[in-house]
């Protein structure tokens, strides 16, 4: 496997749409990373950007997600679930305001996995809410670094 690529967030913004994404290469197979991304109870142990996730991460289920940067409990629903490949969490109500987070795992020929996490906020309320939203870039980069560190640790131990 080659050396992993550093997690660097990108951001784009238009009047009614805002996107933050992070991508990186992780020196572990998709199955190892998927196991981490779908084990709600274990998230706070390895992911410093998550305080807790209650619920079963499976298609159609609602989750109760807490993060260190907010007192609010977020309640996304798992709206797509392709094991080892792709997962989508959605929260909110279109066309007013909706957030959609997509996780994608793509195997690389060298045995590593390309990890991508993209969050899109969209809706007619976005211009009014934009100023209250945090800068997701540093949080996404930390999320990816935490995932990479734990996936490599687990894969190396197996």
C-alpha positions in Angstrom: 0.0 0.0 0.0 1.1 3.5 -0.7 1.3 6.3 1.8 -2.1 7.9 2.6 -2.9 11.3 1.3 -3.6 14.1 3.8 -7.2 14.9 4.5 -7.9 18.4 3.1 -11.4 19.9 3.2 -12.9 21.8 0.3 -15.9 24.2 0.5 -18.2 25.7 -2.1 -21.1 28.0 -1.5 -23.9 29.5 -3.5 -27.0 31.3 -2.4 -29.1 28.2 -1.6 -26.5 25.5 -1.5 -23.3 25.0 0.6 -21.0 22.0 0.4 -18.1 20.9 2.5 -16.1 17.8 1.5 -13.1 15.9 2.7 -11.2 13.2 0.8 -8.2 11.1 1.7 -6.5 7.8 1.0 -6.5 5.4 3.9 -4.1 2.4 4.0 -6.8 -0.1 4.9 -9.5 -2.0 2.9 -13.1 -0.7 2.6 -14.4 -3.4 5.0 -12.2 -2.2 7.9 -13.3 1.4 7.3 -17.0 0.4 6.9 -17.0 -1.5 10.2 -15.8 1.7 11.9 -18.3 4.0 10.1 -21.3 1.7 11.0 -20.5 1.0 14.7 -22.4 3.8 16.4 -21.5 2.8 20.0 -17.7 2.8 19.2 -17.6 6.2 17.4 -16.7 8.4 20.5 -13.7 6.1 21.3 -11.9 6.8 18.0 -13.6 10.0 16.6 -12.9 13.2 18.5 -15.6 15.1 16.5 -18.4 12.9 17.8 -19.6 12.8 21.5 -22.1 10.1 20.9 -24.3 8.3 18.4 -27.4 6.5 19.6 -29.2 4.1 17.2 -28.3 1.4 14.8 -26.6 2.7 11.6 -28.7 0.9 9.1 -31.0 1.9 6.2 -34.1 3.7 7.4 -33.0 4.3 10.9 -32.9 7.6 12.7 -29.8 8.4 14.8 -29.2 10.7 17.7 -25.9 12.4 17.1 -24.1 14.7 19.5 -20.9 16.6 18.7 -18.5 18.6 21.0 -19.1 21.9 19.2 -22.9 22.1 19.8 -25.4 21.4 22.6 -27.9 20.3 20.0 -28.7 16.6 19.3 -28.8 16.0 15.5 -31.2 13.4 14.3 -30.2 12.3 10.8 -31.9 9.4 9.1 -29.9 6.8 7.2 -31.3 7.2 3.7 -28.9 5.1 1.6 -26.8 2.2 2.7 -24.6 0.2 0.3 -22.4 -1.9 2.6 -18.7 -1.2 2.1 -19.4 1.4 -0.6 -21.7 4.3 0.3 -23.9 5.6 3.0 -26.1 8.8 3.2 -27.5 10.5 6.3 -30.2 13.2 5.8 -31.7 15.7 8.2 -34.1 18.6 7.7 -37.0 19.3 5.4 -36.6 20.3 1.8 -37.2 22.8 0.3 -36.8 24.8 3.5 -33.4 23.5 4.8 -31.9 20.1 4.5 -28.5 18.6 5.3 -27.2 15.5 3.5 -23.9 13.8 4.4 -22.6 11.1 2.0 -19.8 8.7 2.9 -18.1 6.9 0.0 -15.4 4.2 0.0 -13.6 3.4 -3.2 -11.0 0.6 -3.3 -7.7 1.6 -4.9 -5.5 -0.8 -6.9 -2.7 -0.5 -4.3 -5.0 -1.9 -1.5 -5.8 1.4 0.1 -9.2 3.0 0.1 -10.3 6.4 -1.1 -12.5 7.9 1.6 -14.9 10.8 0.9 -17.3 12.6 3.1 -19.5 15.3 1.6 -22.1 17.4 3.4 -24.5 19.5 1.4 -26.8 22.1 3.0 -29.5 23.4 0.8 -32.8 25.2 1.0 -34.5 28.6 1.0 -33.6 29.1 4.6 -29.8 28.7 4.0 -29.1 32.4 3.4 -30.6 33.2 6.9 -28.9 30.3 8.6 -25.5 30.4 6.9 -24.0 32.8 9.5 -24.9 30.4 12.4 -23.2 27.4 10.8 -19.7 26.5 11.9 -16.7 26.2 9.6 -16.9 22.5 8.8 -13.5 22.3 7.1 -11.4 21.8 10.2 -14.0 19.4 11.7 -14.1 17.3 8.5 -10.3 17.2 8.3 -10.1 16.0 12.0 -12.9 13.4 11.3 -10.9 12.0 8.4 -7.6 12.0 10.4 -9.3 10.2 13.2 -10.8 7.6 10.9 -7.5 7.1 9.1 -5.6 6.6 12.3 -8.1 4.0 13.7 -8.6 2.1 10.4 -4.8 1.7 10.0 -4.5 0.6 13.6 -7.3 -2.0 13.3 -6.0 -3.2 9.9 -2.4 -3.5 11.2 -3.6 -5.5 14.2 -5.5 -8.0 12.1 
